[in-house]
Amino acid sequence: MPLYEYSCRKCRADFDVLHLPGRDAKTSCPKCESEDVFQKISTFSAHGSSSKGNEGFSCEEGSCPGRRPDGSCGAGDGLT
């Protein structure tokens, strides 16, 4: 189910809203109850279950797009 991020123009609070199918999508700020809110551009995060860091990420020798200054592969950084 879609989870949307909003920001209130009146009190500047940030909040999330879960929009359920078949329900009214009208959104108001939970802090000040203003309806002057806007939907923010959301990002997502993926979390791996590997305890070995970048396991599952492999690049051909010399082709790693996330190559770190020390030469190690950083393709899966931030996904553990």
C-alpha positions in Angstrom: 0.0 0.0 0.0 1.3 3.4 -0.9 2.9 5.4 1.9 3.3 9.1 0.9 5.4 11.8 2.5 3.8 15.3 3.1 4.8 18.6 4.4 2.5 21.3 5.9 2.9 24.8 4.5 1.4 26.3 7.7 3.5 24.7 10.5 6.2 23.1 8.3 5.6 19.7 9.9 6.6 16.6 7.9 4.5 13.5 8.1 3.6 10.2 6.3 0.2 9.1 5.2 -0.8 5.5 4.2 -3.4 5.8 1.5 -5.7 2.8 1.5 -7.6 1.7 -1.6 -11.2 2.9 -1.7 -10.7 5.5 1.0 -10.8 9.3 0.8 -7.3 10.6 -0.1 -7.9 14.1 1.4 -4.9 14.8 3.7 -4.5 17.3 6.5 -1.6 18.0 8.9 -1.8 15.9 12.1 -0.1 18.7 14.0 -2.1 21.8 13.1 -5.0 20.2 11.1 -4.3 22.5 8.1 -5.3 21.2 4.7 -2.5 23.3 3.1 -0.1 20.4 2.6 1.9 19.2 -0.3 3.2 15.8 -1.2 7.0 15.5 -1.1 9.1 13.5 -3.6 9.8 10.3 -1.8 12.9 8.1 -1.9 13.1 4.4 -1.0 15.6 2.3 0.8 16.4 -1.4 0.3 17.8 -3.4 3.1 19.7 -6.7 2.5 19.7 -9.6 4.9 23.3 -10.5 4.4 25.6 -10.0 7.3 28.6 -9.9 5.0 28.0 -6.4 3.7 28.3 -6.3 -0.1 27.7 -10.0 -0.6 25.6 -10.5 -3.7 27.1 -7.4 -5.5 29.8 -8.3 -7.9 31.4 -6.3 -10.7 33.8 -7.4 -13.3 37.4 -6.5 -12.4 37.8 -2.8 -12.9 34.2 -2.0 -13.7 32.7 -1.3 -10.3 30.6 1.9 -10.5 31.0 2.3 -6.7 34.7 1.8 -6.5 36.1 3.3 -3.3 39.4 5.2 -3.1 41.1 2.2 -1.5 40.1 0.1 -4.6 37.5 -2.1 -2.9 34.0 -2.5 -4.3 31.3 -0.2 -3.0 28.4 -1.2 -5.2 26.3 -2.3 -2.3 27.1 0.5 0.1 24.0 1.6 2.0 22.1 -1.6 1.2 23.0 -3.6 4.3 
